[in-house]
Amino acid sequence: MVLVTEFRTEELPVAERFGSWHDMTASALIPNMIRSDHEANFRAGMRRLDLGSVMVSVLAYPSLETRRTTKMIRRSDPESYQLMLNLHGSHRILQDRHDTTSGPGEVMLYDTSRPWHGWASADQNTAGTVRGVMVQFPGPSCRCPRPGWISSPQCGYPAARG
């Protein structure tokens, strides 16, 4: 069965938006710490398609900073990869001594079983919103065959390259 879930902070009282977004992403995606200069009136949304072991999420949110620590990984590790197709704004992630930035039309791959520090930044052309499509799928320790195109735990490539 395919399940579609939608979440929009604009439907909540202003004071509850940021905390609700944090809680939702921790349960629907993976636990992580986030902070934003827009916490006072956090406008964000997600539409998620649950396909069992694969989840596809369309995300829109203001600029923010995120961390996934070793302690969080020990507490909850879905052993997944996340592939982010950046539509508007930019994403930057530090993971395993790699520092990668992606812009509109580029993809970024990272491993949920490894700590990271990341940033998402809106630009002037996106009305203060970062937009992207994230695909979360089983990682290296699952019994599924590992896709041959995964050469490192994290990379950034133009989506048009393949």
SVG drawing of the C-alpha trace seen along z (x, -y; Angstrom):
<svg xmlns="http://www.w3.org/2000/svg" viewBox="-4 -38 42 48">
<polyline fill="none" stroke="black" stroke-width="0.4" points="0.0,0.0 1.2,-3.5 0.7,-6.1 0.9,-9.9 1.3,-12.2 1.3,-16.0 2.4,-18.4 2.4,-22.2 3.4,-24.5 1.1,-27.3 -1.8,-25.3 -0.4,-25.6 -0.2,-28.5 2.9,-30.5 4.5,-29.6 4.2,-25.8 5.5,-25.8 9.2,-25.3 8.9,-22.7 6.3,-20.8 8.5,-20.8 11.5,-19.5 9.3,-16.7 7.8,-15.8 11.2,-15.5 12.6,-13.5 9.8,-10.9 9.0,-10.9 12.7,-11.1 15.4,-10.8 16.2,-12.3 18.5,-15.4 19.0,-18.8 17.9,-21.8 18.1,-25.6 17.0,-28.5 17.0,-32.2 13.3,-31.8 12.1,-29.9 9.8,-32.6 7.5,-32.2 8.7,-28.9 6.9,-28.3 7.6,-24.9 5.9,-21.9 6.5,-18.3 4.6,-15.9 5.8,-12.3 5.1,-9.2 5.8,-6.1 6.7,-3.1 7.8,-0.7 11.5,-0.7 11.7,-3.8 10.3,-7.2 10.0,-10.2 9.5,-13.6 8.9,-17.0 10.2,-19.6 10.0,-23.4 11.5,-25.3 13.4,-28.5 17.2,-28.5 18.3,-26.3 21.2,-24.4 21.1,-20.7 23.3,-18.2 23.1,-14.5 25.4,-13.3 26.9,-10.0 24.6,-9.9 21.5,-10.3 22.7,-7.6 23.1,-5.2 19.6,-6.0 17.9,-5.7 19.7,-4.5 17.5,-3.5 20.7,-2.6 19.6,-4.5 20.9,-6.8 19.2,-10.1 19.4,-11.5 18.5,-15.2 17.5,-16.8 17.9,-20.5 15.3,-22.6 15.7,-26.0 18.3,-27.4 21.4,-25.4 22.5,-22.6 25.9,-22.1 26.9,-19.1 30.0,-18.1 30.3,-14.3 33.3,-12.1 35.7,-15.0 33.9,-15.8 32.5,-19.3 29.9,-19.3 27.5,-22.0 24.7,-21.6 22.6,-24.2 19.5,-24.0 19.4,-21.1 22.1,-19.1 21.8,-16.1 23.5,-15.2 23.8,-11.8 24.6,-11.2 24.5,-8.3 22.1,-8.5 24.5,-6.2 27.3,-8.7 27.3,-12.1 26.9,-15.3 26.6,-19.0 24.6,-20.7 23.1,-23.9 20.2,-24.8 20.2,-28.3 17.4,-30.1 18.4,-32.7 16.8,-35.9 15.0,-34.3 13.2,-31.7 11.1,-33.9 13.1,-32.8 12.4,-29.1 14.6,-26.1 12.9,-23.4 14.0,-19.9 13.0,-16.3 14.5,-13.7 14.5,-10.0 15.4,-7.9 16.3,-4.3 18.0,-1.3 21.7,-1.8 24.8,0.4 24.0,2.8 20.6,3.9 20.2,7.1 19.4,5.2 21.9,5.0 23.9,1.7 23.4,-0.4 26.6,-0.4 26.6,-4.2 27.2,-4.8 30.9,-5.3 31.1,-7.3 28.9,-8.1 28.3,-11.6 28.6,-13.4 27.1,-16.3 26.3,-16.1 24.2,-17.9 21.0,-15.9 21.4,-16.0 24.6,-13.9 22.7,-10.8"/>
</svg>
